[in-house]
Amino acid sequence: MRPSAYERHRALLQEVVRALAAGECRRPFTEATGQDAADAGMRSTRTAAKVFGSLLGRPFDLDQPGETGRVATESSPYGIGMGIGYPSCDPAALVAAAERATAGWRAAGPYQRAGLAVEILRRLNTRSHELALAVHHTTGQPLEAALRAAGPPAQDRALEAVAQAFAESERVPADLLWGGTRGSGEPVEMRGTCTLVPRGVSLLIGCPDFPLWNGYPGLFASLVTGNPVIVAPHPRAVLPLAITVRVARQVLAEAGHSPDIVALAVAEPEQRLHRRLATDPAVRIVDFTGSARFADWLEQNARQAVVFAHRTGLNAVIVDSTDDYRGLVRGLAHALCRCSGMVRTTPQNILVPTGGIATDEGPRSLRDFGADLGEAMDRLLGHPARVARLLGAIVGDEVRAGLAQAARQGTVVHASGALRHPDHPGVDVRSPLLVRLGARDERIYAREWPGPVSFLVGTDSTAHSLALFRGTVGRHGALYAAVHSTDPLVLAVAEAAALDAGVHLVQNLAEDFPADPSSAGADLPTAGAHFVTGRFRVVRSRRQVAAVATPAAGSEQVLVPDVGSAVALVDV
């Protein structure tokens, strides 16, 4: 008899659960390198390119309910024709099919759901290079960066979500035994069951720049907690999530479940499909990573749902002093260039006292710092191979418009210029724009700017920088902040400000400047355990029994609270 998906993946799942409980970081897919990766079935780049090419210019079949036609919304900034026709389905039909699939998926239980989730990830892992090409050609990311954002690191990130959801599900006991007394003193005994009940249909709204990295945590957390998921990609970046949905539907169907537990929703941008689905009464969970403006809209309008909105916001760097000035400048230049400013941790606002900073090379004024940072970016992008590796292609007219508008807002420290891509000469590749502003220009730097736009903001002092950071990020959100200082007091105040603002903080990281300042599951703790527990309820069913059951030999009893009983006992 073929073992279940849970039995096949139990060791891996339990290993990651234990690591999370211990505060350790385990990345099984990333760690499977070299021959191990080949043995696991990782496709070569050449094979992946052939498979990717076979998808172009053809219908992308999913056999979903309510299909009304085909829609093609993507174009590659690298010049290849996409022409992939995705099924356009009636949103009401997708929601109704997801609702019909809910009961069976709930009945599968957390063990089977977690096992199938890991099986989906294992199969996605064998298609990592194909997924990377899909991300590369839809988001404009450099291929190497696309492999990180779509391959093993993204799969490890999803696996952490699976493990956390599974661990929370295991906390719910199946069988309960209550013991207490009535008001008259008569003993009362009750037995019952405890069931994890999913909230309902979950909606994943994909982002255009990192569709898998940002989308996988919510997708897999919802699946493991029993919620069917409708995946609604951004019109510019459909293919990576479409491949994910196809793999998930195949795994579910092979296991005897309805494939409609996972479905793809695609439409032309003017149809506003995301807003229609997000406000559907049957949609009870919404996941979104992206602009604060749309996140605010979701929280104000999708009132029937639990909204997990992760704002990219105003990432900030606070510079006070450093004992590694060259490393700081090189690391910051690299952070501004990476993926043409599309990385979620790209700094937008660099807060520096106008009077300058203390460094191991002597005092550096604000102008000196800006000039050194601009020169570091020029050196970094002086070689065509580094241009191809670091910068991505510009995707979307809003990025081009943002670059032009931002350049008019202040003193341009480093202009955004067109660069030649060595492999794709006709691609729109541009260096980052750095503009110097004053602290009074808050109307400019206290809004999100798309693409490679950053501001060097002169402040009265480091204390002023910290106050601006606390105020702007507190109002508009951010993913992270960085602080550079040799003063322990400044570091302590910055940490308190980051806690108040609810953002990640990195301290004195120079050339080791992170692409993402935390682990693969960085987004899970930002919402706390609620990121998982908010996706289900616990429902109890109980009945009175004639006498108190005697616990079996060797069993353990724990006390649990219950309304109307003095003591509640559970056999575990």
Helices and strands as residue ranges (DSSP letters): H 5-21, H 28-31, H 35-39, H 45-55, E 67-71, E 86-89, H 91-125, H 128-139, H 143-150, H 152-170, E 175-181, E 187-198, E 201-205, H 211-224, E 229-232, H 239-254, G 259-261, E 262-264, G 269-271, H 273-278, E 283-290, H 292-301, E 306-311, E 316-319, H 325-337, G 338-341, E 349-353, H 366-380, H 384-390, H 397-406, E 411-414, E 418-419, E 429-430, E 433-438, H 442-445, E 453-459, H 462-476, E 480-484, H 488-501, E 504-507, H 523-526, H 530-533, E 536-545, E 557-560, E 567-571
